Amino acid sequence: MDTPIPAAPVAPGAAFAHRDFRRYVVSSLALNLGAQMTTVAVGWQIYALTHRAISLGYVGLVQFAPVLALTLPGGNVADRFDRGRIVAICNVTLALCILALCVLAARHAGPAPIYTVLFFVGVARAFLAPAAQATVPGLVPPEHLANAVTWTSTTWQVSTIAGPALGGVLYGVAKGPLWVYAAAAALMALAAVAAFTMRPHPPLRSSHREGELARVAEGLRFVWTRPVILESISLDLFAVLLGGATALLPIFASDILHVGPFGLGLLRSAPAAGAALTAVGLAYRPLTRRAGPILLVCVALFGVATIVFGLSRHFGLSLAALVVLGATDMVSVVIRSTVVQLRTPHEMRGRVSAVNMVFISSSNDLGELESGLTAAWLGAVPAVIVGGVGTLIVVAVYTFALGSLRKIDRLESAR
């Protein structure tokens, strides 16, 4: 019996050896920085105009509605046409939307036209997300995919840390959102230019033998009949849905930890900081064995960190818990994303990515709703603790009752 030859170690920056991946990272970083800056400016502008908390909820709702309705069709589009071109066109659309916000800010418009523009931002996101996610495997060879996922996740976390800070500082210096939107639009234009120059491979060969609904249904059926993919996607849904402590951070900063708005900013940055540090560590020390068990352990630690945060009355301990929460989530993101992409045929990655994005969007938005409702019923602290315990129960179910994830060993063999 032949002894299997161990895979050659992957260099920390292996994915950057590929020209198209470098351009994808530039595009992704510029886009996410602009998006994060815009999010801060829109929130402050809307609240300054209305002084109503529910108005901030509408900001998410008008974007989530088109994302929920159009992401699955967007995945079908990503499987029929050039994904790099779709990403570029969506980036141009977003840049135009942010320019529209810039014009509205200059004219001191009310919230209604801002919500209208944000609706079209949601439409662009619905087509962008599955195409962008499905593009990565076409930019690097399979043995470098985990490394590529790690670095794309790192750029997202860096933008999540830096974007809100840049937007907040510029908003304060300019005394309004106008120049924040102008800078964000310029960043999104840069993202579009970088995306237009990408050439993902292999090229897609569009087939018109099936109707649009049949193709969307085929993507859903593919996910449903692959236990590893279905469990990977749904584990993230339930973990984030139940363990969404970040939605209640304003309450903890104000009423429990008494650290004020500056402390709230640090609390919001802590998960992204933990995730970014972990992503860099994974680039230099990638996972080689027992990926499935590590995934389940990290989601369990995510639940434990959520419980610790809920129980903590010390700012330092709360920050540490959130750093651990972000770090463990990053490990699970890298494993889940790599497994899903490697186990999905090239011609179906857009539709499968769309299903994945629907799950992610639902978990984030519904998680905030779940946290808010539970906090209203039980109080903020019990709501966070109950969510952490719920995450641990979900991990137990996926480990012992389902079991497909715990059998995954090497990521590069997950094909």
RODO-2510 file (C-alpha; in nm, 4 decimals, decimal comma):
residues 415
     n   res          X          Y          Z
     1     m     0,0000     0,0000     0,0000
     2     d     0,1482     0,3342    -0,1078
     3     t     0,2101     0,5954     0,1545
     4     p     0,0367     0,9232     0,0615
     5     i     0,2786     1,2020    -0,0229
     6     p     0,2178     1,5041     0,2022
     7     a     0,1204     1,8248     0,0286
     8     a     0,3965     2,0774    -0,0229
     9     p     0,3774     2,3703     0,2185
    10     v     0,2097     2,6825     0,0818
    11     a     0,4056     3,0073     0,1113
    12     p     0,2327     3,2790     0,3215
    13     g     0,1913     3,5058     0,0187
    14     a     0,1354     3,2336    -0,2410
    15     a    -0,1900     3,3808    -0,3715
    16     f    -0,0200     3,7150    -0,4470
    17     a     0,2019     3,5466    -0,7052
    18     h    -0,1008     3,5566    -0,9355
    19     r    -0,1620     3,8862    -1,1158
    20     d    -0,5407     3,8654    -1,1235
    21     f    -0,5616     3,7893    -0,7521
    22     r    -0,3575     4,1020    -0,6749
    23     r    -0,6036     4,3087    -0,8749
    24     y    -0,8954     4,1404    -0,7008
    25     v    -0,7500     4,2356    -0,3600
    26     v    -0,7067     4,5988    -0,4697
    27     s    -1,0657     4,6035    -0,5958
    28     s    -1,2034     4,4379    -0,2825
    29     l    -1,0099     4,6611    -0,0426
    30     a    -1,1127     4,9829    -0,2219
    31     l    -1,4755     4,8718    -0,2443
    32     n    -1,5037     4,7690     0,1199
    33     l    -1,3299     5,0830     0,2456
    34     g    -1,5762     5,2946     0,0485
    35     a    -1,8708     5,0880     0,1703
    36     q    -1,7664     5,1140     0,5361
    37     m    -1,7155     5,4909     0,5074
    38     t    -2,0575     5,5222     0,3449
    39     t    -2,2253     5,3177     0,6180
    40     v    -2,0953     5,5498     0,8885
    41     a    -2,1936     5,8651     0,6974
    42     v    -2,5431     5,7385     0,6107
    43     g    -2,6128     5,6391     0,9706
    44     w    -2,5047     5,9740     1,1093
    45     q    -2,6847     6,1689     0,8366
    46     i    -3,0139     5,9814     0,8711
    47     y    -3,0158     6,0106     1,2497
    48     a    -2,9288     6,3820     1,2301
    49     l    -3,2251     6,4325     0,9953
    50     t    -3,4843     6,2306     1,1885
    51     h    -3,3577     6,1762     1,5471
    52     r    -3,5438     5,8434     1,5422
    53     a    -3,3812     5,5069     1,6047
    54     i    -3,6297     5,3316     1,3751
    55     s    -3,4946     5,5394     1,0854
    56     l    -3,1624     5,3570     1,1236
    57     g    -3,3519     5,0272     1,0949
    58     y    -3,4948     5,1413     0,7629
    59     v    -3,1397     5,1897     0,6322
    60     g    -3,0793     4,8162     0,6675
    61     l    -3,4278     4,7178     0,5537
    62     v    -3,4225     4,9027     0,2183
    63     q    -3,0908     4,7332     0,1334
    64     f    -3,1787     4,3884     0,2662
    65     a    -3,5054     4,3595     0,0701
    66     p    -3,3409     4,3589    -0,2767
    67     v    -3,0546     4,1447    -0,1479
    68     l    -3,3021     3,8817    -0,0299
    69     a    -3,5079     3,8970    -0,3503
    70     l    -3,2287     3,9148    -0,6094
    71     t    -2,9246     3,7303    -0,4731
    72     l    -3,0339     3,3885    -0,6047
    73     p    -3,1018     3,5250    -0,9551
    74     g    -2,7714     3,7096    -0,9202
    75     g    -2,5984     3,3771    -0,8634
    76     n    -2,7478     3,2460    -1,1872
    77     v    -2,6153     3,5533    -1,3701
    78     a    -2,2702     3,4873    -1,2196
    79     d    -2,2777     3,1356    -1,3659
    80     r    -2,3740     3,2532    -1,7158
    81     f    -2,1570     3,5578    -1,7752
    82     d    -1,8040     3,6817    -1,7090
    83     r    -1,7801     3,7184    -1,3325
    84     g    -1,5023     3,9743    -1,3464
    85     r    -1,7170     4,1957    -1,5682
    86     i    -2,0146     4,1555    -1,3338
    87     v    -1,8003     4,2634    -1,0387
    88     a    -1,6734     4,5660    -1,2330
    89     i    -2,0223     4,6719    -1,3494
    90     c    -2,1587     4,6421    -0,9957
    91     n    -1,8692     4,8525    -0,8664
    92     v    -1,9504     5,1220    -1,1243
    93     t    -2,3154     5,1089    -1,0189
    94     l    -2,2199     5,1503    -0,6536
    95     a    -1,9921     5,4431    -0,7375
    96     l    -2,2824     5,6139    -0,9181
    97     c    -2,5112     5,5477    -0,6199
    98     i    -2,2615     5,7056    -0,3812
    99     l    -2,2259     6,0047    -0,6169
   100     a    -2,6061     6,0361    -0,5961
   101     l    -2,5782     6,0447    -0,2159
   102     c    -2,3144     6,3151    -0,2587
   103     v    -2,5551     6,5260    -0,4651
   104     l    -2,8354     6,4719    -0,2124
   105     a    -2,6055     6,5793     0,0701
   106     a    -2,5124     6,8960    -0,1188
   107     r    -2,8825     6,9746    -0,1647
   108     h    -2,9671     6,8928     0,2005
   109     a    -3,2262     6,6374     0,0913
   110     g    -3,4505     6,4524     0,3333
   111     p    -3,4371     6,0805     0,4179
   112     a    -3,6786     5,9543     0,1473
   113     p    -3,4462     6,0045    -0,1538
   114     i    -3,1566     5,8655     0,0506
   115     y    -3,3559     5,5466     0,1113
   116     t    -3,4290     5,5267    -0,2619
   117     v    -3,0588     5,5386    -0,3470
   118     l    -2,9835     5,2792    -0,0786
   119     f    -3,2397     5,0461    -0,2395
   120     f    -3,0335     5,0499    -0,5597
   121     v    -2,7205     4,9934    -0,3503
   122     g    -2,8910     4,6750    -0,2302
   123     v    -2,9694     4,5736    -0,5897
   124     a    -2,6027     4,6120    -0,6858
   125     r    -2,4940     4,4143    -0,3783
   126     a    -2,7292     4,1292    -0,4758
   127     f    -2,5456     4,0779    -0,8045
   128     l    -2,1999     4,1691    -0,6759
   129     a    -2,1755     3,9294    -0,3819
   130     p    -2,2177     3,5916    -0,5594
   131     a    -2,0027     3,6991    -0,8551
   132     a    -1,7217     3,8294    -0,6328
   133     q    -1,7198     3,5214    -0,4107
   134     a    -1,7282     3,2832    -0,7065
   135     t    -1,4472     3,4728    -0,8821
   136     v    -1,1718     3,3875    -0,6313
   137     p    -1,1291     3,0171    -0,7269
   138     g    -1,0723     3,1278    -1,0874
   139     l    -0,7828     3,3552    -0,9887
   140     v    -0,5558     3,1003    -0,8181
   141     p    -0,4867     2,7258    -0,8476
   142     p    -0,6774     2,4989    -0,6053
   143     e    -0,3759     2,4470    -0,3772
   144     h    -0,3605     2,8244    -0,3171
   145     l    -0,7341     2,8758    -0,2592
   146     a    -0,7214     2,8583     0,1223
   147     n    -0,4387     3,1115     0,1170
   148     a    -0,6423     3,3361    -0,1149
   149     v    -0,9509     3,3119     0,1072
   150     t    -0,7362     3,4026     0,4074
   151     w    -0,5985     3,7157     0,2417
   152     t    -0,9353     3,8279     0,1033
   153     s    -1,0803     3,7895     0,4528
   154     t    -0,7856     3,9904     0,5895
   155     t    -0,8503     4,2787     0,3500
   156     w    -1,2168     4,2775     0,4474
   157     q    -1,1292     4,2951     0,8169
   158     v    -0,8743     4,5727     0,7593
   159     s    -1,1387     4,7760     0,5769
   160     t    -1,3870     4,7033     0,8561
   161     i    -1,1435     4,8502     1,1083
   162     a    -1,0165     5,1438     0,8994
   163     g    -1,3281     5,2365     0,6989
   164     p    -1,5535     5,3513     0,9853
   165     a    -1,2647     5,5441     1,1440
   166     l    -1,1802     5,7204     0,8154
   167     g    -1,5453     5,7982     0,7511
   168     g    -1,5970     5,9302     1,1031
   169     v    -1,2892     6,1534     1,0952
   170     l    -1,3736     6,2932     0,7498
   171     y    -1,7368     6,3498     0,8523
   172     g    -1,6209     6,5455     1,1574
   173     v    -1,3599     6,7512     0,9716
   174     a    -1,5982     6,8344     0,6860
   175     k    -1,8920     6,8811     0,9270
   176     g    -2,1160     6,6686     0,7102
   177     p    -2,1317     6,3642     0,4802
   178     l    -2,0540     6,5352     0,1483
   179     w    -1,6787     6,4682     0,1351
   180     v    -1,7208     6,1214     0,2869
   181     y    -1,9412     6,0247    -0,0073
   182     a    -1,7014     6,1867    -0,2545
   183     a    -1,4066     5,9876    -0,1178
   184     a    -1,6122     5,6655    -0,1094
   185     a    -1,7210     5,7135    -0,4714
   186     a    -1,3577     5,7606    -0,5765
   187     l    -1,2596     5,4384    -0,3972
   188     m    -1,5400     5,2466    -0,5693
   189     a    -1,4310     5,3836    -0,9071
   190     l    -1,0817     5,2493    -0,8334
   191     a    -1,2402     4,9148    -0,7431
   192     a    -1,4186     4,9099    -1,0788
   193     v    -1,0983     4,9817    -1,2740
   194     a    -0,9129     4,7005    -1,0943
   195     a    -1,2015     4,4574    -1,1523
   196     f    -1,2248     4,5379    -1,5259
   197     t    -0,8629     4,4237    -1,5706
   198     m    -0,9156     4,0813    -1,4080
   199     r    -0,9338     3,7701    -1,6234
   200     p    -1,0756     3,4817    -1,4175
   201     h    -1,0192     3,1326    -1,5571
   202     p    -1,1403     2,9021    -1,6916
   203     p    -1,3893     3,1052    -1,9003
   204     l    -1,7548     3,0250    -1,8450
   205     r    -1,9469     2,8550    -2,1243
   206     s    -2,3032     2,9704    -2,0967
   207     s    -2,5786     2,7198    -2,1640
   208     h    -2,9327     2,8254    -2,2527
   209     r    -3,0852     2,4805    -2,2466
   210     e    -3,2503     2,5441    -1,9085
   211     g    -3,4836     2,8204    -1,7985
   212     e    -3,3785     3,0774    -1,5419
   213     l    -3,5927     2,9336    -1,2615
   214     a    -3,4658     2,5839    -1,3363
   215     r    -3,1052     2,7022    -1,3070
   216     v    -3,1741     2,8755    -0,9739
   217     a    -3,3504     2,5624    -0,8496
   218     e    -3,0524     2,3540    -0,9597
   219     g    -2,8264     2,5620    -0,7346
   220     l    -3,0591     2,5174    -0,4371
   221     r    -3,0860     2,1437    -0,5069
   222     f    -2,7079     2,1109    -0,5288
   223     v    -2,6615     2,2678    -0,1849
   224     w    -2,9437     2,0605    -0,0336
   225     t    -2,7989     1,7301    -0,1587
   226     r    -2,4386     1,7992    -0,0386
   227     p    -2,4367     1,7532     0,3401
   228     v    -2,0932     1,9128     0,3905
   229     i    -2,1878     2,2289     0,1984
   230     l    -2,5333     2,2517     0,3569
   231     e    -2,3948     2,2015     0,7071
   232     s    -2,1140     2,4530     0,6481
   233     i    -2,3548     2,7235     0,5320
   234     s    -2,6269     2,6567     0,7882
   235     l    -2,3807     2,6338     1,0795
   236     d    -2,2796     2,9940     1,0097
   237     l    -2,6467     3,0956     0,9877
   238     f    -2,7403     2,9559     1,3280
   239     a    -2,4179     3,0554     1,5051
   240     v    -2,4426     3,4208     1,3984
   241     l    -2,8217     3,4270     1,4387
   242     l    -2,7986     3,3173     1,8020
   243     g    -2,4615     3,4633     1,9007
   244     g    -2,5075     3,8168     1,7664
   245     a    -2,3789     4,0151     2,0653
   246     t    -2,2507     4,3014     1,8502
   247     a    -2,6033     4,4313     1,7817
   248     l    -2,6344     4,5188     2,1523
   249     l    -2,2959     4,6896     2,1915
   250     p    -2,4455     5,0394     2,2336
   251     i    -2,6398     4,9174     2,5371
   252     f    -2,3311     4,7562     2,6903
   253     a    -2,1146     5,0632     2,6259
   254     s    -2,3713     5,3014     2,7734
   255     d    -2,5479     5,1182     3,0553
   256     i    -2,3297     4,8231     3,1604
   257     l    -1,9636     4,9088     3,0981
   258     h    -2,0129     5,2893     3,1130
   259     v    -1,7414     5,3656     2,8566
   260     g    -1,9225     5,6157     2,6346
   261     p    -1,9012     5,6577     2,2560
   262     f    -1,5224     5,6203     2,2414
   263     g    -1,5469     5,2883     2,4225
   264     l    -1,8250     5,1839     2,1855
   265     g    -1,5891     5,2459     1,8947
   266     l    -1,3262     5,0220     2,0540
   267     l    -1,5851     4,7511     2,1218
   268     r    -1,6982     4,7611     1,7579
   269     s    -1,3401     4,7358     1,6326
   270     a    -1,2372     4,4511     1,8642
   271     p    -1,3905     4,1584     1,6668
   272     a    -1,2433     4,2880     1,3400
   273     a    -0,9024     4,3333     1,5046
   274     g    -0,9076     3,9746     1,6331
   275     a    -1,0174     3,8482     1,2934
   276     a    -0,7481     4,0434     1,1067
   277     l    -0,4680     3,9211     1,3339
   278     t    -0,5908     3,5641     1,3013
   279     a    -0,6139     3,5905     0,9230
   280     v    -0,2510     3,7021     0,8995
   281     g    -0,1526     3,4154     1,1312
   282     l    -0,3381     3,1665     0,9094
   283     a    -0,1513     3,2989     0,6066
   284     y     0,1810     3,2161     0,7716
   285     r     0,0635     2,8991     0,9523
   286     p    -0,2148     2,7548     0,7371
   287     l    -0,4355     2,4723     0,8563
   288     t    -0,3082     2,1381     0,7324
   289     r    -0,5121     1,8673     0,9112
   290     r    -0,8410     1,8152     1,0991
   291     a    -1,0110     2,1164     0,9417
   292     g    -1,3615     1,9951     1,0296
   293     p    -1,3014     1,9422     1,4030
   294     i    -1,1166     2,2753     1,4201
   295     l    -1,4167     2,4457     1,2588
   296     l    -1,6546     2,3021     1,5193
   297     v    -1,4207     2,3906     1,8082
   298     c    -1,3895     2,7490     1,6826
   299     v    -1,7659     2,7939     1,6570
   300     a    -1,7952     2,6564     2,0115
   301     l    -1,5316     2,9067     2,1295
   302     f    -1,7343     3,1755     1,9521
   303     g    -2,0263     3,0793     2,1769
   304     v    -1,8069     3,0749     2,4896
   305     a    -1,6641     3,4201     2,4050
   306     t    -2,0204     3,5481     2,3626
   307     i    -2,1132     3,4200     2,7097
   308     v    -1,8002     3,5746     2,8659
   309     f    -1,8818     3,9075     2,7053
   310     g    -2,2355     3,8928     2,8403
   311     l    -2,1133     3,8202     3,1954
   312     s    -1,8251     4,0704     3,1955
   313     r    -1,8424     4,3983     3,3864
   314     h    -1,4814     4,4960     3,3082
   315     f    -1,4017     4,6825     2,9876
   316     g    -1,0712     4,5022     2,9314
   317     l    -1,2287     4,1579     2,9675
   318     s    -1,5125     4,2587     2,7357
   319     l    -1,2635     4,3735     2,4723
   320     a    -1,0689     4,0485     2,5076
   321     a    -1,3869     3,8429     2,4670
   322     l    -1,4759     4,0293     2,1488
   323     v    -1,1226     3,9834     2,0109
   324     v    -1,1549     3,6062     2,0703
   325     l    -1,5006     3,6136     1,9138
   326     g    -1,3621     3,7718     1,5967
   327     a    -1,0565     3,5445     1,5891
   328     t    -1,2573     3,2224     1,6133
   329     d    -1,5062     3,3466     1,3558
   330     m    -1,2197     3,4150     1,1132
   331     v    -1,0902     3,0563     1,1396
   332     s    -1,4369     2,9207     1,0702
   333     v    -1,4855     3,1630     0,7779
   334     v    -1,1643     3,0459     0,6087
   335     i    -1,2510     2,6786     0,6537
   336     r    -1,6144     2,7136     0,5448
   337     s    -1,5364     2,9283     0,2414
   338     t    -1,2599     2,6978     0,1205
   339     v    -1,4658     2,3817     0,1657
   340     v    -1,7694     2,5252    -0,0134
   341     q    -1,5663     2,6564    -0,3083
   342     l    -1,3586     2,3408    -0,3572
   343     r    -1,6625     2,1121    -0,3421
   344     t    -1,8608     2,3172    -0,5925
   345     p    -1,8139     2,2752    -0,9706
   346     h    -1,6832     2,5843    -1,1492
   347     e    -2,0012     2,6276    -1,3521
   348     m    -2,2200     2,6332    -1,0359
   349     r    -2,0102     2,8484    -0,8025
   350     g    -2,2154     3,1618    -0,8676
   351     r    -2,5447     2,9985    -0,7674
   352     v    -2,3954     2,8212    -0,4666
   353     s    -2,2266     3,1443    -0,3574
   354     a    -2,5640     3,3161    -0,3906
   355     v    -2,7248     3,0630    -0,1560
   356     n    -2,4363     3,1181     0,0833
   357     m    -2,4821     3,4971     0,0670
   358     v    -2,8547     3,4680     0,1375
   359     f    -2,7711     3,2674     0,4491
   360     i    -2,5060     3,5210     0,5561
   361     s    -2,7302     3,8225     0,4959
   362     s    -3,0189     3,6556     0,6770
   363     s    -2,8030     3,5616     0,9746
   364     n    -2,6658     3,9155     1,0115
   365     d    -2,9949     4,1015     0,9755
   366     l    -3,2167     3,8482     1,1499
   367     g    -2,9477     3,8115     1,4176
   368     e    -2,9797     4,1807     1,4971
   369     l    -3,3582     4,1429     1,5117
   370     e    -3,3295     3,8344     1,7354
   371     s    -3,0880     4,0131     1,9701
   372     g    -3,3120     4,3191     1,9890
   373     l    -3,6271     4,1204     2,0594
   374     t    -3,4580     3,8969     2,3173
   375     a    -3,3056     4,2003     2,4884
   376     a    -3,6486     4,3639     2,5000
   377     w    -3,7947     4,0541     2,6655
   378     l    -3,5123     3,9452     2,8952
   379     g    -3,2652     4,2342     2,9108
   380     a    -2,9348     4,2809     2,7252
   381     v    -2,7177     4,0603     2,9483
   382     p    -2,9494     3,7541     2,9508
   383     a    -3,0037     3,7957     2,5758
   384     v    -2,6298     3,7697     2,5038
   385     i    -2,5822     3,4758     2,7438
   386     v    -2,8793     3,2862     2,5998
   387     g    -2,7412     3,3455     2,2493
   388     g    -2,4009     3,2043     2,3472
   389     v    -2,5581     2,8975     2,5051
   390     g    -2,7704     2,8508     2,1931
   391     t    -2,4549     2,8545     1,9790
   392     l    -2,3027     2,5774     2,1935
   393     i    -2,6180     2,3691     2,1514
   394     v    -2,6013     2,4169     1,7728
   395     v    -2,2378     2,2995     1,7696
   396     a    -2,3346     1,9885     1,9692
   397     v    -2,6091     1,9064     1,7174
   398     y    -2,3762     1,9507     1,4188
   399     t    -2,1047     1,7441     1,5872
   400     f    -2,3013     1,4460     1,7119
   401     a    -2,6363     1,4388     1,5298
   402     l    -2,5159     1,5385     1,1800
   403     g    -2,1433     1,4736     1,1679
   404     s    -2,0366     1,5540     0,8102
   405     l    -1,8226     1,8508     0,9141
   406     r    -1,6181     1,6663     1,1735
   407     k    -1,4991     1,4203     0,9050
   408     i    -1,3212     1,6890     0,6998
   409     d    -0,9422     1,6574     0,7232
   410     r    -0,7274     1,8405     0,4666
   411     l    -0,8787     2,1486     0,3040
   412     e    -0,6948     2,0962    -0,0238
   413     s    -0,8446     1,7445    -0,0456
   414     a    -1,2012     1,8702    -0,0082
   415     r    -1,2845     1,8260    -0,3750
***
